[in-house]
């Protein structure tokens, strides 16, 4: 199966997310962004679907390594009352100084970043000592049958979903990183996790 070009994926991303938002994902977005405060960095901001849900952020910097996605986020910036900057950047090598942010938000991005462990360490570097990480991620299911399906169709799914590795053990990556879990929620089947973490 041929990989969907990034430009094409950017064009269909919002349409792809509509049914997900209607069936509960919008509520998860509100929870993900609602408590992120101060100077906020969002990793994998994509087309900016999360921007309207920031209620406590003083400012927002959104990064993505797909410029097509960032271009589609621009109209949402115009509608936002807070200051928002968009930066084309790789989460594993961020163009920001140490402790530049108070909060970091990662929504469905760690599953697409090569070497996500390196990205987590870089996020810790640019977050202040009292900073928080807010996450919402696809992960390997705790249900054996579902996990087997994730493994079986993982390569195909990755090609059509912008690089998402739905069977990644992101929980383990977080536990092994410079972040310490503060709050944690998992869906019934364990295929989705959400929570927050603080710097160790």
C-alpha positions in Angstrom: 0.0 0.0 0.0 1.3 3.4 -1.0 1.8 6.0 1.8 -0.6 8.9 1.7 1.3 12.1 0.9 1.5 14.6 3.7 -0.2 17.3 1.5 -3.2 15.0 0.9 -3.4 13.9 4.5 -3.6 17.6 5.5 -6.5 18.2 3.2 -8.6 15.3 4.6 -7.5 15.4 8.2 -10.4 17.6 9.5 -12.9 15.6 7.6 -11.4 12.4 9.0 -11.7 13.7 12.6 -15.4 14.8 12.4 -16.9 11.4 13.3 -14.3 11.0 16.1 -15.1 14.3 17.6 -18.9 13.6 17.5 -18.4 10.3 19.3 -16.5 11.6 22.3 -13.1 12.9 21.1 -14.1 16.5 21.4 -14.7 16.0 25.1 -11.2 14.5 25.4 -9.8 17.6 23.6 -11.4 19.8 26.1 -9.9 17.8 29.0 -6.5 17.8 27.3 -6.2 21.5 26.8 -8.4 23.0 29.5 -5.9 22.8 32.3 -2.8 23.7 30.3 -1.7 27.1 31.7 0.8 29.8 31.2 3.2 29.6 28.2 2.0 26.5 26.4 3.7 24.4 23.7 1.5 22.0 21.7 3.4 19.3 19.8 1.8 18.1 16.6 -0.7 20.9 16.5 -1.8 19.8 13.0 -4.7 21.9 11.6 -5.3 23.5 15.0 -8.4 21.6 16.1 -7.3 22.0 19.8 -6.9 25.8 19.7 -10.5 26.7 20.7 -10.2 24.5 23.8 -7.4 26.4 25.6 -9.0 28.4 28.4 -6.0 29.0 30.8 -3.1 29.5 28.4 -1.5 32.9 28.3 0.1 32.1 25.0 0.5 29.1 22.7 3.2 27.9 20.4 2.2 25.1 18.1 4.7 22.9 16.3 4.4 20.5 13.5 6.8 19.1 11.0 4.1 19.1 8.2 3.8 22.6 6.8 0.6 21.7 5.0 -1.0 21.0 8.3 0.2 24.3 9.8 -1.2 26.3 6.9 -4.6 24.9 7.6 -4.3 26.0 11.3 -4.0 29.7 10.4 -7.7 30.4 10.2 -8.1 29.0 13.7 -5.4 31.4 15.0 -7.4 34.4 13.7 -10.4 33.2 15.7 -8.4 32.8 18.9 -8.3 35.5 21.6 -4.9 34.4 22.8 -1.5 34.9 21.0 -0.6 31.8 18.9 2.6 31.2 17.0 3.0 28.3 14.5 6.5 26.8 14.0 7.6 24.1 11.7 9.8 21.9 13.9 10.8 18.4 14.9 9.8 17.5 18.5 13.2 15.7 18.9 15.2 18.9 18.3 13.2 22.0 19.4 14.3 25.5 18.5 13.5 26.8 22.0 15.7 27.6 25.0 15.6 25.6 28.3 12.5 26.1 30.5 10.7 28.2 27.8 7.3 26.8 28.6 5.0 26.2 31.6 3.0 23.4 29.9 3.3 21.0 27.0 0.4 19.4 25.3 0.8 16.3 23.1 -2.3 15.0 21.4 -2.0 12.0 19.1 1.6 13.0 18.3 3.9 10.6 20.2 2.5 7.8 18.1 3.8 9.5 15.0 7.2 10.7 16.1 10.2 8.5 15.4 12.1 8.0 18.6 9.3 9.3 20.9 11.5 8.7 23.9 13.9 11.3 22.6 11.0 13.7 22.0 9.8 13.3 25.6 13.3 14.2 26.9 13.4 17.3 24.6 10.0 18.3 26.0 11.3 18.1 29.5 14.2 20.3 28.5 12.0 23.1 27.3 9.6 22.9 30.2 10.2 24.7 33.5 10.9 22.8 36.8 7.2 23.0 37.7 6.0 22.4 34.2 3.4 19.9 33.2 2.9 17.5 30.3 -0.7 16.9 29.1 -1.2 13.9 26.8 -3.8 12.1 24.8 -2.5 9.2 22.8 -3.3 6.0 20.9 -1.6 3.0 22.6 -1.5 -0.8 22.3 -4.7 -2.3 23.6 -4.8 -4.4 26.7 -7.2 -6.7 24.9 -5.2 -9.5 23.3 -7.4 -9.8 20.3 -7.5 -6.1 19.6 -3.7 -5.9 20.1 -3.2 -8.6 17.5 -5.3 -6.7 15.0 -3.3 -3.6 15.8 -0.1 -5.5 15.1 -1.5 -7.2 11.9 -2.7 -4.0 10.3 -0.2 -1.6 11.9 1.9 -1.0 8.8 -1.2 -0.3 6.6 -2.7 2.0 9.2 0.6 3.9 9.6 0.6 4.6 5.9 -2.9 6.1 5.7 -2.9 7.9 9.1 0.0 10.2 8.9 2.4 7.8 10.6 0.3 6.7 13.6 1.6 3.6 15.4 -1.6 2.6 17.1 0.2 -0.4 18.9 2.9 1.7 20.5 3.4 1.2 24.3 3.3 4.9 25.1 2.6 4.3 28.7 5.9 2.5 29.2 7.7 5.3 27.3 6.2 7.9 29.7 7.2 5.8 32.7 10.8 5.5 31.5 11.1 9.2 30.7 12.0 12.3 32.7 8.2 12.7 33.4 6.4 11.4 36.4 2.7 10.5 36.0 0.4 12.8 37.9 -3.1 11.8 36.5 -3.9 8.9 34.3 -7.0 7.6 32.4 -7.3 4.7 30.0 -10.3 3.7 27.8 -12.1 0.5 28.6 -10.1 -1.4 26.0 -6.9 0.4 26.9 -6.4 1.7 23.4 -6.5 5.3 24.4 -4.8 7.0 27.3 -5.0 10.6 28.7 -3.5 12.3 31.6 -0.8 14.6 32.9 2.8 14.3 34.1 5.3 16.5 35.9 9.0 16.9 35.7 10.9 14.4 37.8 
